Amino acid sequence: MSETAAPPPTEQRPASEPAEAGLVTQHVRHAYWKYPIIALVLAVALGLLGVFAGSPNSPRATIADTARQDPGGAALAFTQELAGTSASAANQNEFGLGPPGEVFVTGPLSSFAPLLGGTVAAALARYQTAPASQQAAWADNYLKALDTIAPASMEGGMVTTMSPDYAKIATLHGNFGPVPVLVQADVQLAQGGHLEQYLEAREPGHTLHLATIWLYDHPKMLNDAVANGLTDDQWGMVKERDYLVGPWYLIIPAIIHVKLPGGVTGTGFVLWNLLVALIFIFAVPLVPGLRSLPRKLRLYRGIARYPTPGEQIPPDPNARLNPVLKKELEKEGLA
């Protein structure tokens, strides 16, 4: 019976040396108590960035509030809609809108005629029985008269339309036909909230759709956008007021919506957002060198807990380096 030689004594290695090629012998432990501190710092930084660089999160505009704050602008919007020169006139074939003069003026007045009195009903009947050329002439004359009681437009930047002085609207004289009666009656409907109710009931499947279109006809919407730098010539309007940001707004849309070629168009806006998103999703984690930036910047120190003097940390024989990472570290002389 032969004797088996005793195995040689195992050589003791310091914990900082690898047990064999490709083995990691030093644990890197997370300091979980740092996580809430880092999250708090980031939250404060994002909050400050939103306060000083973000767009205003104003309450949603309504027709009633806008008409009460600026009745002259409401009168101007209704007159432009009758004259066919409003912003909505260019989109009357889209979304089933139809002629803005019918949608926003004669339609609501016909619906509320019994409540508005005989004067409004007579003016509406006179307008509707007149030839289209006569209707346009009345509206054009009234539109020119409103311009005489409006202040000068803002100078510099985007051209804006100023609202007429509603207190002087009764002093206007000319061949306006029934248009002044119709416009002022519609202003009353708007201020009472009835116009918005009518528009929402007219298109219940698209709540606030028509109301939003009318708000773009009113000069206050553009003036507010100019005052807050939300006209796409500076940062870009990244969300509608009082609504959460939609999922289609991906990464830094305020920059790529304006600065890059074609960014102000709908197609360019989507494609540039997609390209930047793909860079963060694929390029950052997969491209050698680029994915090593967090390690080179030693960002891991923000969450790592290092051993205290005299603390013994056992090796982890199962934590092998990924072959690709090992090869990259060897090229950089770190492995």
KABELFEN-V702754 format. One record per run of one state. SS is the DSSP state (2 for helix, 1 for strand, 0 for the rest). FROM is the first residue (numbers start at 1). TO is the last residue. If there is no record, write none. Layout:
ss->SS from->FROM to->TO
ss->SS from->FROM to->TO
This chain:
ss->0 from->1 to->22
ss->1 from->23 to->23
ss->0 from->24 to->28
ss->1 from->29 to->30
ss->0 from->31 to->32
ss->2 from->33 to->53
ss->0 from->54 to->62
ss->2 from->63 to->69
ss->0 from->70 to->70
ss->2 from->71 to->83
ss->0 from->84 to->86
ss->2 from->87 to->91
ss->0 from->92 to->99
ss->2 from->100 to->116
ss->0 from->117 to->117
ss->2 from->118 to->129
ss->0 from->130 to->131
ss->2 from->132 to->147
ss->0 from->148 to->149
ss->1 from->150 to->150
ss->0 from->151 to->163
ss->1 from->164 to->164
ss->0 from->165 to->165
ss->2 from->166 to->171
ss->0 from->172 to->178
ss->2 from->179 to->191
ss->0 from->192 to->193
ss->2 from->194 to->202
ss->0 from->203 to->203
ss->2 from->204 to->206
ss->0 from->207 to->208
ss->2 from->209 to->217
ss->0 from->218 to->218
ss->2 from->219 to->227
ss->0 from->228 to->252
ss->2 from->253 to->256
ss->0 from->257 to->265
ss->2 from->266 to->286
ss->0 from->287 to->292
ss->2 from->293 to->296
ss->0 from->297 to->298
ss->2 from->299 to->302
ss->0 from->303 to->303
ss->1 from->304 to->305
ss->0 from->306 to->319
ss->1 from->320 to->320
ss->0 from->321 to->322
ss->2 from->323 to->331
ss->0 from->332 to->335
